[in-house]
Amino acid sequence: MGHGALRCRAQVAVVAALTLMWLAPLIKALCYPPCYNGGTCLNSNRCACSKGYVGARCTIALCRDGCVNGGRCAAPGVCTCRDGYSGLRCHKPKCDVPCSHGAVCVAPDTCECKHGSHGRYCEKFKCRSKCLNGGACVGPNRCKCPPNYGGALCHKALCPSPCKNGGRCSDGRCICPAGFQGQTCEKRQCVMSTISQSFRRGYSQLSKHRVAVSCGPWRPRHACYQLKKSYKMIYRTFYRTVYVCGKDHFSADTNI
């Protein structure tokens, strides 16, 4: 080959090199397979990954602190957790039913009980003594009693309504003081008393709860009695039987 041919080939090579240098910025690099997740293809089939991704084709997401309990990093800083776990890093176990009474969920559907509670979700309590009459143990040695029962162990029968007029509740019923009766001691009790009459008197029944008393002419200033409206009287000639209600007493009128 002559010197002219060599010189010509050298000139062609120089022109080709200069042309490639001029066109290089205009030619987009090609990567196969392509770069994913916003990665950019560089020369030599290399990818420059966007922030949060790594790998030859930028397919691996980065979670700064990692995913635990079998979780998978699905996007930068985002973990996809297995069933039974939650949280940014899948570090929190989940209980389908919330743990009760201050208990802590320490594993999927597993509660760590406190304060004397027990049960799968720590919903039950232990009482040293059994709650009676259908009561339920709702706290450390604390019973929740059904209606009409009370006391630490639900052992006391309660009265349906508060006792009145000084009555006291005992075994589910009111014990009334003297002079009162009824389920709640709300009624006055009529106590029978027999009053002796030393002389003959006349009585006239005016109404169901009232009588008029007349004294004999032979003792005009002897005390005569007028019963109050709440009294009911059964009377005789020489003795009269009176029902005296509550703390009331019949009054004496000495002016007759």
Secondary structure, DSSP 8 states (H G I E B T S, - for coil): --HHHHHHHHHHHHHHHHHHHHHGGGS----SS---TT-EEEGGGEEE--TTEESTTS-EE--TT---TT-EEEETTEEE--TTEESTTS-EE--SS---TT-EEEETTEEE--TTEESTTS-EE--SS---TT-EEEETTEEE--TTEESTTS-EE--SS---TT-EEETTEEE--TTEESTTS-EE-EEEEEEE-SS--EEEEEETTEEEEE--TTSTTS-EEE--TT-EEEE-SSEEEEEEETT---EEETT-
